[in-house]
Amino acid sequence: MPTIFAANESRVLVNGNPIEGVRTLAYRRAQARESVYAVGSAERIGVVSGNAVFEGQLRVASTAQALDEIPADTSFQISAVLSHADLRMTVTLDECYLQEKSFDMSVGGHGESVYSFTATRAREERG
């Protein structure tokens, strides 16, 4: 049976401070890989791994003052405590740097800020 975390039961923290109005938290890990082939063969015999890059976005209703106040060249940490009933998983993104901030507001809606960031590592802990 899959574990389904509920957004309305979860919370996101930046440097330990809760962020209000979180609409979306998304992150991805991209790993550089190179195939290794034997001489005279077209079949791969191995893989060499290279750099890993973590990228993410945090979408917030209006703005997140905690992120707006972080100086440009200062790292921060994002933690998400994902919950559903008694199940918990904490996702921690270490040494994050803000890459881009955008703001969007449509007619009849409310403003949303999107904070794009990179991270040195991501840790997932179930408990």
Backbone as CSV, one residue per row, in Angstrom:
resi,resn,N_x,N_y,N_z,CA_x,CA_y,CA_z,C_x,C_y,C_z
1,MET,0.837,-1.176,0.000,0.000,0.000,0.000,0.887,1.246,0.000
2,PRO,0.618,2.225,-0.868,1.466,3.421,-0.942,1.236,4.351,0.251
3,THR,2.260,5.109,0.571,2.152,6.145,1.599,1.767,7.438,0.904
4,ILE,0.674,8.030,1.306,0.197,9.268,0.691,0.248,10.363,1.752
5,PHE,1.166,11.299,1.569,1.294,12.401,2.506,0.301,13.494,2.130
6,ALA,-0.291,14.127,3.124,-1.295,15.161,2.903,-0.668,16.544,3.048
7,ALA,-0.918,17.397,2.070,-0.360,18.746,2.100,-0.877,19.541,3.294
8,ASN,-2.151,19.358,3.649,-2.701,20.140,4.756,-2.237,19.650,6.130
9,GLU,-1.527,18.510,6.181,-0.973,18.012,7.440,0.544,18.226,7.503
10,SER,1.145,18.632,6.421,2.602,18.781,6.326,2.994,20.233,6.545
11,ARG,4.297,20.446,6.773,4.793,21.821,6.940,6.191,21.943,6.367
12,VAL,6.549,23.166,5.987,7.859,23.465,5.410,8.532,24.515,6.288
13,LEU,9.820,24.280,6.561,10.593,25.199,7.397,11.827,25.676,6.635
14,VAL,12.178,26.937,6.810,13.423,27.484,6.280,14.255,27.918,7.477
15,ASN,15.427,27.315,7.605,16.300,27.555,8.766,15.547,27.365,10.078
16,GLY,14.648,26.383,10.106,13.902,26.066,11.322,12.652,26.882,11.553
17,ASN,12.404,27.895,10.693,11.223,28.748,10.844,10.130,28.307,9.882
18,PRO,8.897,28.126,10.378,7.818,27.676,9.491,7.481,28.726,8.427
19,ILE,7.182,28.253,7.232,6.782,29.120,6.121,5.275,28.995,5.944
20,GLU,4.586,30.107,6.016,3.133,30.119,5.858,2.774,30.230,4.384
21,GLY,1.676,29.641,4.005,1.153,29.787,2.649,1.872,28.984,1.591
22,VAL,2.553,27.899,1.971,3.249,27.077,0.981,2.218,26.412,0.079
23,ARG,2.393,26.577,-1.214,1.505,25.972,-2.209,2.130,24.707,-2.787
24,THR,3.454,24.765,-3.024,4.153,23.638,-3.635,5.605,23.620,-3.177
25,LEU,6.110,22.427,-2.906,7.538,22.206,-2.735,7.903,21.077,-3.684
26,ALA,8.827,21.338,-4.581,9.272,20.317,-5.540,10.787,20.339,-5.579
27,TYR,11.380,19.145,-5.650,12.835,19.066,-5.809,13.174,17.844,-6.637
28,ARG,14.354,17.890,-7.233,14.811,16.769,-8.042,16.319,16.624,-7.898
29,ARG,16.767,15.404,-8.098,18.187,15.075,-8.068,18.574,14.625,-9.465
30,ALA,19.611,15.222,-10.008,20.129,14.827,-11.326,21.561,14.339,-11.131
31,GLN,21.835,13.147,-11.597,23.156,12.527,-11.439,23.798,12.367,-12.811
32,ALA,25.004,12.884,-12.964,25.741,12.694,-14.214,26.211,11.244,-14.280
33,ARG,25.960,10.590,-15.395,26.359,9.191,-15.578,27.010,9.032,-16.952
34,GLU,28.009,8.179,-16.998,28.699,7.872,-18.251,28.754,6.360,-18.395
35,SER,28.344,5.878,-19.552,28.379,4.441,-19.812,29.802,3.996,-20.149
36,VAL,30.146,2.782,-19.734,31.451,2.190,-20.021,31.214,0.965,-20.907
37,TYR,31.978,0.894,-22.014,31.835,-0.202,-22.972,33.153,-0.956,-23.091
38,ALA,33.066,-2.238,-23.334,34.266,-3.041,-23.592,34.745,-2.748,-25.010
39,VAL,36.043,-2.854,-25.225,36.602,-2.629,-26.554,35.988,-3.636,-27.519
40,GLY,35.464,-3.108,-28.617,34.875,-3.970,-29.638,33.460,-4.426,-29.329
41,SER,32.815,-3.845,-28.309,31.457,-4.260,-27.937,30.533,-3.054,-27.943
42,ALA,29.297,-3.280,-28.327,28.296,-2.227,-28.298,27.437,-2.315,-27.040
43,GLU,27.725,-3.304,-26.205,26.937,-3.503,-24.988,27.633,-2.853,-23.804
44,ARG,26.866,-2.124,-23.028,27.404,-1.450,-21.850,27.808,-2.491,-20.803
45,ILE,29.006,-2.281,-20.208,29.463,-3.208,-19.173,29.516,-2.551,-17.794
46,GLY,29.280,-1.248,-17.751,29.316,-0.549,-16.472,28.894,0.890,-16.609
47,VAL,28.816,1.563,-15.475,28.430,2.968,-15.432,29.350,3.682,-14.442
48,VAL,29.808,4.853,-14.820,30.604,5.702,-13.945,29.734,6.889,-13.553
49,SER,29.621,7.125,-12.253,28.790,8.229,-11.768,29.630,9.468,-11.543
50,GLY,29.031,10.612,-11.825,29.715,11.891,-11.645,28.974,12.777,-10.660
51,ASN,28.969,14.054,-10.948,28.375,15.050,-10.064,26.871,14.834,-9.894
52,ALA,26.388,15.149,-8.694,24.953,15.140,-8.416,24.514,16.581,-8.168
53,VAL,23.382,16.953,-8.728,22.843,18.298,-8.579,21.436,18.187,-8.018
54,PHE,21.135,18.993,-7.006,19.793,19.054,-6.438,19.222,20.427,-6.766
55,GLU,18.040,20.432,-7.364,17.361,21.671,-7.719,15.939,21.599,-7.188
56,GLY,15.396,22.747,-6.815,14.042,22.726,-6.298,13.342,24.058,-6.460
57,GLN,12.043,24.022,-6.164,11.215,25.224,-6.195,10.264,25.195,-5.009
58,LEU,10.064,26.360,-4.438,9.108,26.545,-3.367,8.135,27.618,-3.826
59,ARG,6.868,27.257,-3.959,5.825,28.204,-4.387,5.019,28.582,-3.147
60,VAL,4.889,29.906,-2.921,4.255,30.413,-1.708,3.188,31.443,-2.083
61,ALA,2.052,31.398,-1.382,1.029,32.427,-1.563,1.615,33.765,-1.112
62,SER,1.573,34.729,-1.980,2.150,36.066,-1.794,3.670,35.988,-1.718
63,THR,4.266,36.110,-0.529,5.727,36.025,-0.411,6.101,35.320,0.886
64,ALA,7.350,34.903,0.975,7.885,34.285,2.193,8.964,35.214,2.735
65,GLN,8.642,35.933,3.771,9.568,36.909,4.331,10.878,36.257,4.760
66,ALA,10.812,35.039,5.306,12.028,34.348,5.755,13.002,34.136,4.598
67,LEU,12.500,33.870,3.400,13.371,33.706,2.234,13.801,35.053,1.660
68,ASP,12.899,36.022,1.679,13.230,37.349,1.148,14.342,38.023,1.937
69,GLU,14.473,37.694,3.206,15.470,38.342,4.064,16.843,37.679,4.026
70,ILE,16.981,36.530,3.343,18.274,35.852,3.276,19.164,36.576,2.260
71,PRO,20.368,37.003,2.676,21.277,37.665,1.739,21.622,36.754,0.551
72,ALA,21.939,37.362,-0.579,22.130,36.644,-1.845,23.135,35.496,-1.776
73,ASP,24.241,35.665,-1.119,25.283,34.632,-1.105,25.317,33.848,0.203
74,THR,24.185,33.733,0.860,24.108,33.014,2.125,23.309,31.734,1.935
75,SER,23.836,30.629,2.457,23.120,29.359,2.332,22.035,29.259,3.399
76,PHE,21.061,28.418,3.126,19.973,28.176,4.067,19.567,26.716,3.962
77,GLN,18.718,26.293,4.876,18.258,24.908,4.892,16.734,24.880,4.793
78,ILE,16.224,23.978,3.973,14.790,23.764,3.855,14.485,22.377,4.411
79,SER,13.518,22.313,5.303,13.054,21.034,5.837,11.551,20.950,5.602
80,ALA,11.111,19.805,5.147,9.687,19.562,4.969,9.314,18.364,5.818
81,VAL,8.371,18.551,6.709,7.873,17.458,7.527,6.583,16.998,6.869
82,LEU,6.675,15.898,6.141,5.530,15.361,5.410,4.763,14.431,6.333
83,SER,3.453,14.594,6.393,2.652,13.841,7.354,1.374,13.311,6.737
84,HIS,0.924,12.216,7.316,-0.409,11.680,7.069,-0.735,10.768,8.239
85,ALA,-1.728,11.177,9.031,-2.102,10.451,10.238,-0.856,10.290,11.120
86,ASP,-0.437,9.058,11.403,0.731,8.827,12.271,2.034,8.670,11.489
87,LEU,1.975,8.728,10.160,3.172,8.556,9.331,3.886,9.894,9.176
88,ARG,5.218,9.858,9.231,6.033,11.066,9.070,7.251,10.756,8.213
89,MET,7.634,11.732,7.401,8.901,11.683,6.687,9.429,13.108,6.637
90,THR,10.698,13.267,7.013,11.327,14.581,6.967,12.298,14.617,5.795
91,VAL,12.113,15.597,4.932,13.010,15.830,3.809,13.803,17.084,4.148
92,THR,15.129,16.963,4.155,15.989,18.095,4.475,16.893,18.381,3.288
93,LEU,16.859,19.618,2.832,17.706,20.074,1.732,18.758,21.001,2.337
94,ASP,20.015,20.556,2.310,21.105,21.277,2.967,21.827,22.215,2.007
95,GLU,22.377,23.278,2.597,23.196,24.259,1.871,22.507,24.724,0.599
96,CYS,21.306,25.259,0.764,20.541,25.784,-0.373,20.988,27.203,-0.696
97,TYR,20.949,27.529,-1.971,21.221,28.888,-2.440,20.097,29.292,-3.373
98,LEU,19.567,30.487,-3.157,18.494,31.001,-3.992,19.036,31.325,-5.383
99,GLN,18.424,30.774,-6.411,18.838,31.002,-7.791,17.966,32.061,-8.457
100,GLU,16.672,32.027,-8.134,15.744,32.908,-8.833,14.478,33.068,-8.003
101,LYS,13.874,34.239,-8.093,12.565,34.473,-7.487,11.681,35.102,-8.546
102,SER,10.463,34.579,-8.669,9.503,35.188,-9.581,8.190,35.396,-8.842
103,PHE,7.390,36.313,-9.328,6.108,36.626,-8.716,5.059,36.665,-9.807
104,ASP,3.885,36.097,-9.508,2.810,36.043,-10.488,1.490,36.345,-9.785
105,MET,0.658,37.165,-10.431,-0.671,37.435,-9.904,-1.623,37.571,-11.080
106,SER,-2.676,36.773,-11.066,-3.635,36.814,-12.165,-4.940,37.451,-11.698
107,VAL,-5.746,37.857,-12.655,-7.031,38.472,-12.361,-7.896,37.482,-11.584
108,GLY,-8.492,37.946,-10.506,-9.366,37.103,-9.708,-8.635,36.142,-8.798
109,GLY,-7.310,36.186,-8.799,-6.527,35.268,-7.967,-5.746,36.030,-6.918
110,HIS,-4.734,35.401,-6.407,-3.853,36.047,-5.438,-2.423,35.884,-5.922
111,GLY,-1.546,36.686,-5.388,-0.147,36.637,-5.777,0.540,35.385,-5.265
112,GLU,1.483,34.880,-6.060,2.311,33.744,-5.659,3.755,34.026,-6.042
113,SER,4.655,33.707,-5.120,6.085,33.805,-5.389,6.629,32.406,-5.584
114,VAL,7.557,32.275,-6.529,8.247,31.009,-6.747,9.728,31.261,-6.487
115,TYR,10.251,30.514,-5.519,11.662,30.600,-5.153,12.356,29.363,-5.711
116,SER,13.279,29.552,-6.651,14.048,28.442,-7.215,15.397,28.402,-6.518
117,PHE,15.846,27.180,-6.191,17.082,27.044,-5.427,17.845,25.800,-5.859
118,THR,19.119,25.774,-5.476,19.936,24.566,-5.597,20.319,24.153,-4.186
119,ALA,20.650,22.878,-4.017,21.050,22.362,-2.710,22.246,21.438,-2.884
120,THR,23.039,21.307,-1.830,24.192,20.416,-1.867,23.764,18.966,-1.719
121,ARG,22.759,18.729,-0.879,22.293,17.346,-0.664,20.842,17.378,-0.200
122,ALA,20.196,16.229,-0.350,18.835,16.027,0.157,18.848,14.755,0.995
123,ARG,18.209,14.835,2.155,18.123,13.670,3.044,16.651,13.384,3.329
124,GLU,16.279,12.133,3.243,14.913,11.721,3.549,14.964,10.753,4.727
125,GLU,14.248,11.085,5.788,14.250,10.267,7.000,12.810,9.933,7.385
126,ARG,12.510,8.666,7.466,11.175,8.222,7.891,11.195,7.974,9.381
127,GLY,10.089,8.346,10.006,10.040,8.114,11.438,8.715,8.421,12.040
